[in-house]
Amino acid sequence: MLADDNINYGMEGSVFNIQRFSLNDGPGIRTIVFLKGCPLRCLWCCNPESQKLQPVVLYQAENCIHCGSCLKVCPVPGALSPDNPHFIDYDKCNGCGECAAVCPADALVQKGKKMTVQQVIREVKKDASYYRRTNGGMTLSGGEPLMQYKFAAELLKAAKAQGWNTTIETTGYTTNEEALDLVLPHVDLALLDAKAPNDEIHKKFTNVSNQVIRKNAARIAREAGETIIRVPTIPGVNADDQTIAEIIEYAKSLQGVHEIHLLPYHTLGENKYELLGIPYRMPETKTPSRETMNHFKDMVEAAGLKCKIGG
């Protein structure tokens, strides 16, 4: 670990996954650190376990052997109950993970744990040799990393101290100017979501206005080393010519933005909703066809921007 008096290696944050050897979400080979907490509630969210800042416990019913070990250690009355169709009452569960710790069959899995900056960087450092060869590095994702902006800033500073490329995947949503003040100076690449230019549609499908995002996007594009707009391309939300054209104009209005990534809608996270005991609200939505995605790509490139399908 490099010594740096300006980095608080002891600061703790809430992390729910660290994914190694990724070829997406930034240049080269990357390690993605997923932080918990998100102010949006996108109906298509593929990481619903990331939305709350505190840890959550997933229940995998097919693994349960009904031994009762979890019921004996749970400190919250009524949080676990065989009479509950989903076994866990998430209005009562505090995510402490006592149940998951004693489950012999991995039917209960805790998502989210406290880690220090030092612990995260030690994990990310395992792949440092690959970063040097490929200009790779660390990507912060989520959730929304700006919700834990002080922790995110220390992670980014520590990564830069190691000489790694730093990338942040963000919705751009924060009402705290300090978040951008602390984070942006240490970002080589911002992967900035653009979901819906129409504010009412944005509210309907994400539960927040896009006005804050638009304001922050202008600053992110100015101050991050580079910014790429990423569009989760979703039928019924934005997968039509008019909306894609509006997103293209929005991207072109941002200083220094020259590239758009189109991310086809998928249902890879749908099973997580069942594990969390909540309904998936877009079950009828289909992945856009290859022809549709190539058509949108042609639109982006015709406007003078680079385009890639996928991240």
C-alpha positions in Angstrom: 0.0 0.0 0.0 1.4 3.4 -0.9 1.6 5.8 2.0 -0.3 9.1 1.5 -1.1 11.4 4.4 -4.0 12.8 2.3 -5.9 9.5 2.0 -8.0 8.2 4.9 -7.4 4.4 4.5 -9.4 3.7 7.6 -12.6 5.2 6.3 -15.4 2.7 6.1 -18.1 2.4 3.5 -20.8 -0.1 2.5 -19.8 -2.5 -0.4 -22.0 -5.2 -1.8 -19.7 -6.8 -4.4 -16.2 -6.6 -5.9 -16.0 -8.0 -9.5 -12.6 -8.8 -10.9 -11.4 -9.2 -14.4 -14.1 -7.1 -16.1 -13.7 -6.0 -19.7 -16.5 -3.5 -19.4 -17.1 -0.3 -17.5 -13.9 1.5 -18.5 -10.7 0.8 -20.4 -8.6 -2.3 -20.1 -9.0 -5.0 -17.5 -10.9 -3.6 -14.5 -12.0 -4.4 -11.0 -15.5 -3.0 -10.3 -16.3 -2.0 -6.7 -20.1 -1.9 -6.2 -21.2 0.5 -3.5 -24.6 0.3 -1.8 -27.2 3.0 -1.8 -29.1 4.6 -4.7 -31.7 7.5 -4.6 -33.3 6.2 -7.8 -35.8 3.3 -8.1 -35.5 2.4 -11.7 -38.1 -0.2 -12.6 -35.5 -2.2 -14.5 -32.8 -2.0 -11.9 -30.6 -5.2 -12.2 -29.1 -4.6 -8.7 -32.1 -4.1 -6.4 -30.0 -5.3 -3.5 -27.9 -2.2 -3.9 -30.7 0.3 -3.4 -30.5 0.5 0.4 -27.4 1.8 2.1 -27.6 -0.9 4.8 -27.0 -4.6 4.1 -29.9 -6.8 2.9 -30.4 -10.6 3.2 -31.5 -12.6 0.2 -33.6 -15.8 0.7 -33.0 -18.7 -1.7 -35.9 -20.9 -0.9 -34.6 -23.8 -3.0 -31.5 -24.1 -0.8 -33.4 -24.1 2.5 -33.3 -27.3 4.5 -35.6 -26.0 7.2 -33.1 -26.6 10.0 -34.3 -23.6 12.0 -30.8 -22.3 12.8 -31.5 -18.9 11.5 -34.7 -18.5 13.7 -32.6 -19.2 16.8 -30.2 -16.3 16.2 -32.3 -13.6 14.6 -32.3 -10.7 17.0 -35.5 -9.0 15.6 -38.8 -10.6 16.5 -40.8 -11.5 13.4 -38.1 -10.7 10.9 -37.9 -14.4 9.9 -41.0 -16.6 9.8 -41.8 -19.9 8.1 -45.4 -18.5 7.9 -44.2 -15.6 5.7 -44.4 -16.5 2.0 -41.0 -14.9 1.4 -39.7 -16.0 4.8 -38.1 -12.5 5.5 -40.2 -9.5 6.5 -38.0 -6.7 5.1 -40.0 -4.1 7.0 -38.5 -5.6 10.2 -35.2 -7.1 9.0 -32.2 -4.9 9.8 -29.8 -6.8 7.5 -27.5 -7.7 10.4 -26.6 -11.0 8.7 -26.7 -13.2 11.9 -29.0 -15.6 10.1 -26.8 -15.8 7.0 -23.7 -16.5 9.2 -25.3 -19.7 10.6 -27.1 -21.0 7.6 -25.5 -24.3 6.6 -27.1 -24.4 3.1 -26.5 -20.8 1.8 -30.3 -20.3 1.7 -29.7 -16.9 3.4 -27.0 -14.6 1.8 -26.1 -11.2 3.1 -25.5 -8.5 0.5 -23.4 -5.6 1.7 -20.7 -5.3 4.3 -18.6 -2.6 5.8 -15.1 -2.3 4.3 -12.3 0.2 4.8 -10.6 2.0 2.0 -7.5 -0.1 2.8 -9.4 -3.4 2.6 -11.0 -2.5 -0.8 -7.7 -1.3 -2.3 -6.0 -4.5 -1.1 -8.6 -6.5 -2.9 -8.4 -4.4 -6.1 -4.6 -4.5 -6.0 -4.6 -8.3 -6.6 -5.1 -7.5 -10.3 -2.7 -4.6 -10.5 -0.3 -6.3 -13.0 -3.2 -6.5 -15.5 -4.0 -2.8 -15.1 -0.4 -1.8 -16.1 -0.6 -3.9 -19.3 -4.0 -2.8 -20.4 -4.4 0.8 -19.0 -7.1 -0.8 -16.7 -7.9 0.1 -13.2 -10.8 0.5 -10.7 -14.4 1.3 -11.5 -16.8 2.5 -8.8 -20.4 1.4 -9.5 -23.5 0.7 -7.5 -26.0 1.6 -6.5 -25.0 5.2 -6.9 -21.4 5.9 -5.8 -22.2 9.6 -5.1 -24.4 8.5 -2.2 -21.2 7.5 -0.4 -19.3 10.3 -1.9 -16.7 10.7 0.9 -15.9 7.0 0.8 -15.9 7.1 -3.0 -13.5 10.0 -3.1 -11.0 8.3 -0.8 -11.2 5.1 -2.9 -10.5 7.1 -6.1 -7.6 9.0 -4.5 -6.1 5.7 -3.3 -6.5 4.2 -6.7 -4.8 7.2 -8.3 -2.0 7.0 -5.8 -1.4 3.4 -7.1 -1.2 4.8 -10.7 -4.5 3.1 -11.8 -7.1 4.4 -14.2 -10.2 5.5 -12.3 -13.8 5.3 -13.6 -17.1 6.0 -12.0 -20.4 4.7 -13.2 -23.1 7.2 -12.1 -26.6 8.4 -12.6 -25.4 11.9 -11.9 -28.0 12.3 -9.2 -26.9 14.1 -6.0 -28.2 17.2 -4.4 -24.9 17.7 -2.5 -22.4 19.9 -4.3 -19.7 18.6 -2.0 -20.1 15.2 -3.6 -18.9 16.5 -6.9 -16.3 18.7 -5.3 -14.7 15.7 -3.6 -15.1 13.0 -6.3 -14.6 14.7 -9.7 -10.9 15.7 -9.3 -10.0 12.0 -9.1 -12.1 10.6 -12.0 -10.4 9.7 -15.3 -13.6 8.6 -16.9 -17.3 9.2 -16.0 -19.8 6.7 -17.4 -22.9 8.9 -17.1 -26.4 7.5 -17.5 -29.0 9.1 -19.7 -32.4 7.4 -19.2 -35.1 9.7 -20.4 -35.0 13.4 -21.5 -38.7 13.9 -20.7 -38.9 14.7 -17.0 -42.3 13.1 -16.5 -41.2 9.9 -18.0 -38.0 10.0 -16.0 -40.0 10.4 -12.8 -42.4 7.6 -13.7 -39.7 5.0 -14.3 -37.0 6.1 -11.9 -38.9 8.0 -9.1 -36.8 11.1 -9.4 -36.7 14.2 -11.6 -33.9 14.5 -14.2 -33.5 18.2 -13.6 -30.8 17.6 -10.9 -29.1 15.1 -13.2 -29.0 17.6 -16.1 -27.4 20.3 -13.9 -24.8 17.9 -12.5 -24.2 16.3 -15.9 -22.9 19.6 -17.3 -20.4 19.9 -14.4 -19.4 16.2 -14.7 -18.7 16.6 -18.4 -16.6 19.7 -17.7 -14.5 18.4 -14.8 -14.1 14.6 -15.2 -11.2 13.6 -17.4 -13.6 12.1 -19.9 -17.3 11.5 -20.0 -19.3 8.9 -22.0 -23.0 8.9 -22.0 -24.6 5.5 -21.4 -28.2 4.8 -22.3 -30.0 1.8 -20.9 -32.2 1.2 -24.0 -35.6 0.1 -22.8 -38.8 -0.4 -24.8 -41.6 1.8 -23.5 -39.1 4.2 -21.9 -36.6 5.5 -24.5 -36.2 2.9 -27.2 -37.8 5.0 -30.0 -36.3 7.3 -32.7 -37.6 10.5 -31.2 -36.2 9.8 -27.7 -32.9 8.6 -29.0 -32.6 11.7 -31.1 -33.3 13.9 -28.0 -30.6 12.0 -26.0 -28.1 12.5 -28.9 -28.8 16.3 -28.8 -28.4 16.2 -25.0 -25.1 14.4 -25.3 -23.8 16.9 -27.9 -24.7 19.8 -25.6 -22.3 18.5 -22.9 -18.8 19.8 -23.1 -16.3 17.2 -24.4 -18.7 14.3 -24.8 -18.0 12.4 -28.0 -19.3 9.0 -27.3 -22.5 7.2 -26.4 -22.9 3.6 -25.3 -26.3 1.9 -25.9 -27.0 -0.8 -23.3 -29.8 -3.1 -24.4 -32.4 -3.9 -21.7 -32.1 -7.3 -20.1 -33.7 -9.3 -17.4 -30.6 -10.7 -15.8 -31.5 -9.2 -12.4 -35.1 -10.3 -12.4 -34.5 -13.3 -10.1 -33.1 -11.0 -7.4 -36.5 -9.4 -7.0 -37.9 -12.8 -6.1 -35.1 -13.4 -3.6 -35.9 -10.0 -2.0 -39.6 -10.9 -1.9 -40.6 -7.9 -4.2 -42.4 -8.0 -7.6 -40.5 -7.3 -10.8 -42.5 -4.5 -12.5 -41.4 -4.9 -16.1 -42.0 -8.6 -16.8 -43.4 -8.1 -20.2 -40.6 -5.8 -21.5 -38.5 -7.5 -24.2 -34.8 -6.9 -25.1 -34.6 -4.7 -28.2 -33.6 -6.6 -31.3 -30.2 -6.5 -32.8 -31.7 -4.6 -35.8 -33.2 -2.0 -33.5 -30.0 -1.5 -31.6 -28.0 -1.2 -34.8 -30.5 1.4 -36.1 -30.0 3.5 -33.0 -26.2 3.1 -33.3 -26.5 4.4 -36.9 -28.4 7.4 -35.6 -25.7 8.2 -33.1 -22.9 7.9 -35.6 -24.8 10.0 -38.1 -24.8 12.8 -35.6 -21.0 12.7 -35.4 -20.6 10.8 -32.1 -18.9 7.5 -31.5 -21.2 4.7 -30.5 -20.9 1.2 -29.0 -23.6 -1.3 -28.2 -22.9 -2.6 -24.7 -20.6 -1.1 -22.1 
